[in-house]
């Protein structure tokens, strides 16, 4: 058994030599087990954001969390943390400092989930995986409660003279002999004080032991928390494990569908310490983020303010017709239609520092978008931390031999402030610098 519980720390889109990671033999066996599993193999016990793989830009059922090739671990756009047996793996964004201060991933999640939690203080030895669980809980909690408070049939035991259910003979004999005018009977009634709501209550109580501020930072979540407290009068702290066991089955309700991801995140939170310190369980647990999807949704939080349209082929939404009969549609990540100044952009959470890193499919895609929209400008938006960059790196213009208009192709860099160089004291400082970088990129695209 691995008694050290050492966290194996990786970064996205990076090649890691196993021999340089100081990894034990037991952990290497676990890593190879995880590398051999697809998302479809592990999705029952792993929370993947976005909730559905179908919403993801790049992920598929047969995608793997990472690969092992020639004794090297090759990560891709997936970030998050995984627990398998006694092995803990954390995949940070490649912009993280010392594998702990992953400000960029925190920042993207806060923007996409519309969270305003920027005052969390982290120590140097802090494991931020718990924060990610809290972010997800807050997001799922709000979505679920907006559907209404979950109600479920519950067996109610009565002992009075107003019989209106099934008589319980055993209880009647025990409680009412000699006869005292009462009858013991049971009814099935809708109740808010059910296993799901109890699970949420236990999760709220657990989170409050870590940081009471987290669930009181806005009026909406405070109101929902108060509802949970009000409708769980039978709550008992020592029944946590029992409540968890009663909620292990997948929840499938045609109306309360938002409660299923909430159920999963609650169980992950309540079992966090157990998973963190090893459980000898041959099941892969964890929370994973699709970096490509997250980066695209994050870009939309500020590009939309500049009148860019965000097309979504998963929905489908805001597509562009290739044919006059609407038979074929394409979905550029972002585009803006202005008189004689159309622009189309493709978001890439990849290393595009070098023009040679743009693959053939991406080149063909952006060219087809440019011709379809008769764009004046087109290109890729990608994140970069290096100081050796241009906000608008000109690649070239389309060959206009078969087209009357000329389109210039660019790489547009979103400069990620280096936490190492800037010595940020908190994510609040990082957020301020990111806001400046967003404004510079927005102005570049506007001009």
C-alpha positions, -999 to 999 in steps of 0.1 A, spaced: 0 0 0 12 35 -8 14 52 26 29 84 14 -2 95 -5 20 116 -28 0 137 -53 13 131 -89 12 165 -105 9 170 -143 1 198 -167 -22 199 -197 -8 195 -232 26 185 -219 49 155 -222 61 142 -188 89 117 -186 79 91 -160 115 86 -148 117 123 -140 85 123 -119 98 102 -89 68 79 -91 66 47 -71 60 13 -88 25 11 -73 16 45 -88 30 36 -122 7 5 -122 -23 28 -114 -13 54 -140 -11 27 -167 -46 15 -156 -61 50 -159 -44 56 -192 -60 25 -206 -95 36 -197 -118 58 -219 -142 84 -206 -171 60 -213 -154 35 -189 -152 59 -160 -180 85 -165 -202 69 -138 -178 79 -110 -161 109 -126 -177 143 -129 -169 157 -163 -175 194 -170 -194 202 -192 -220 177 -178 -225 160 -211 -197 148 -234 -219 158 -263 -215 194 -252 -177 192 -254 -157 206 -283 -132 178 -284 -141 151 -260 -157 118 -272 -168 87 -254 -136 69 -265 -113 98 -254 -87 90 -228 -77 112 -198 -41 109 -209 -18 85 -228 14 67 -221 38 64 -249 74 51 -246 75 57 -208 61 92 -211 28 106 -200 12 127 -227 -16 150 -214 -41 168 -237 -68 194 -230 -82 176 -200 -75 192 -165 -87 182 -130 -79 155 -105 -83 117 -104 -82 92 -76 -75 55 -82 -67 30 -55 -41 50 -34 -29 70 -64 -38 107 -66 -32 125 -99 -37 163 -105 -36 178 -140 -32 216 -138 -33 240 -166 1 246 -182 0 282 -168 0 270 -132 30 279 -109 45 252 -88 14 230 -97 -5 248 -68 -14 283 -78 -34 274 -109 -49 309 -112 -59 306 -148 -80 275 -144 -97 290 -113 -103 322 -132 -118 306 -162 -142 285 -140 -152 316 -121 -160 335 -153 -179 307 -170 -198 297 -139 -204 334 -131 -189 330 -96 -176 360 -77 -153 341 -54 -119 358 -57 -109 361 -20 -99 325 -13 -66 325 5 -43 296 -4 -12 284 14 17 271 -6 9 235 4 -28 240 -4 -46 214 -25 -71 233 -46 -90 202 -58 -116 209 -30 -122 244 -44 -130 229 -78 -156 206 -62 -171 237 -44 -173 256 -77 -192 227 -93 -215 223 -63 -225 260 -64 -232 259 -101 -251 226 -100 -269 236 -68 -283 268 -84 -294 250 -115 -312 223 -96 -330 246 -72 -341 268 -101 -361 238 -112 -378 237 -78 -371 219 -46 -369 181 -52 -399 162 -38 -402 125 -35 -427 99 -22 -419 91 14 -434 65 38 -451 84 67 -459 65 98 -491 77 117 -507 67 149 -540 85 154 -578 81 149 -579 96 113 -571 64 94 -564 71 57 -537 46 47 -525 11 52 -530 -2 87 -497 -14 103 -508 -44 125 -475 -48 142 -472 -12 153 -509 -12 163 -504 -41 186 -472 -26 201 -486 9 206 -523 7 210 -531 -25 231 -551 -22 252 -571 -1 227 -567 37 233 -587 50 203 -557 52 180 -548 32 149 -513 27 135 -512 32 97 -488 42 69 -492 66 40 -471 75 10 -469 112 6 -448 137 -13 -421 152 9 -393 177 6 -375 160 35 -362 131 14 -328 114 7 -317 138 -20 -325 170 0 -308 153 31 -277 147 9 -276 183 -1 -280 194 36 -251 171 47 -230 186 19 -238 222 29 -229 214 66 -196 198 55 -187 228 33 -195 252 61 -169 234 83 -143 244 57 -154 279 49 -187 295 59 -182 323 34 -184 301 3 -222 295 6 -232 330 16 -216 352 -10 -247 361 -30 -285 364 -21 -296 336 -45 -275 308 -29 -282 321 6 -319 318 -1 -315 282 -15 -295 272 15 -322 285 38 -348 264 19 -327 233 24 -324 240 61 -361 246 65 -372 214 47 -348 190 65 -361 190 101 -350 154 105 -313 161 97 -289 143 120 -251 148 115 -242 112 124 -264 98 96 -241 111 68 -227 77 57 -263 63 57 -275 92 36 -246 87 11 -254 50 8 -291 58 1 -281 81 -28 -256 59 -47 -281 50 -73 -282 73 -104 -311 97 -103 -333 97 -134 -362 120 -132 -379 136 -163 -383 169 -146 -356 172 -119 -328 163 -143 -305 189 -129 -304 171 -96 -283 141 -110 -250 161 -114 -257 177 -81 -261 143 -65 -228 132 -79 -209 163 -68 -224 160 -33 -211 125 -29 -177 135 -42 -175 163 -17 -186 142 13 -160 115 3 -132 140 -6 -110 132 24 -115 95 19 -106 96 -18 -77 120 -11 -60 97 13 -66 65 -6 -94 39 -5 -79 8 -21 -108 9 -45 -104 -2 -81 -127 26 -93 -116 58 -109 -130 89 -91 -125 125 -99 -135 158 -115 -123 166 -150 -126 198 -171 -125 199 -209 -100 227 -214 -110 234 -251 -147 238 -241 -138 259 -210 -115 282 -229 -141 288 -256 -169 295 -231 -145 318 -212 -137 338 -243 -174 343 -249 -177 361 -215 -159 391 -230 -160 387 -268 -198 388 -267 -195 423 -253 -178 432 -286 -208 419 -306 -192 386 -315 -217 358 -321 -208 325 -304 -219 296 -326 -224 262 -309 -226 231 -330 -235 210 -299 -268 229 -294 -270 237 -325 -271 274 -323 -260 304 -345 -249 282 -374 -241 296 -409 -257 281 -440 -232 268 -467 -260 261 -491 -291 281 -501 -314 253 -490 -301 252 -454 -289 216 -459 -254 222 -446 -244 244 -417 -210 253 -402 -204 266 -367 -174 289 -363 -166 295 -327 -170 333 -330 -179 356 -359 -190 392 -364 -209 405 -394 -203 441 -403 -205 459 -436 -174 451 -455 -156 440 -423 -167 404 -414 -144 386 -390 -143 349 -380 -124 333 -352 -115 298 -340 -107 292 -303 -78 269 -297 -66 258 -263 -34 246 -278 2 256 -281 2 278 -312 34 298 -304 48 285 -337 28 287 -370 39 251 -377 18 239 -348 -14 247 -366 -26 213 -380 -41 207 -414 -77 203 -403 -76 237 -384 -62 254 -415 -88 240 -438 -116 249 -413 -106 285 -409 -103 289 -446 -137 275 -453 -152 298 -426 -135 328 -442 -147 321 -477 -183 313 -465 -185 346 -446 -166 366 -471 -145 377 -441 -119 405 -442 -101 389 -412 -99 354 -398 -78 335 -374 -72 316 -342 -73 328 -306 -50 309 -283 -36 315 -248 1 322 -243 23 330 -213 56 338 -231 65 375 -235 77 368 -271 43 372 -288 21 396 -309 -15 402 -301 -21 399 -339 5 377 -355 -1 380 -393 2 347 -410 -8 357 -446 -38 364 -468 -60 340 -487 -52 334 -523 -79 354 -540 -75 340 -575 -110 325 -571 -125 352 -549 -129 389 -553 -122 397 -517 -90 394 -498 -89 379 -463 -60 382 -439 -53 353 -415 -39 360 -380 -30 343 -348 -45 363 -319 -28 357 -286 -45 361 -252 -16 369 -229 -19 350 -197 -1 370 -170 28 350 -155 22 344 -118 59 336 -115 70 369 -130 43 391 -114 44 376 -79 7 377 -75 -4 375 -38 -39 362 -46 -62 353 -75 -77 388 -71 -44 403 -84 -43 378 -112 -79 386 -122 -70 423 -125 -42 415 -149 -64 391 -169 -90 419 -173 -63 441 -188 -53 413 -212 -89 408 -223 -93 445 -230 -61 445 -251 -72 416 -272 -107 430 -276 -92 463 -288 -70 445 -312 -99 427 -327 -120 459 -328 -92 479 -346 
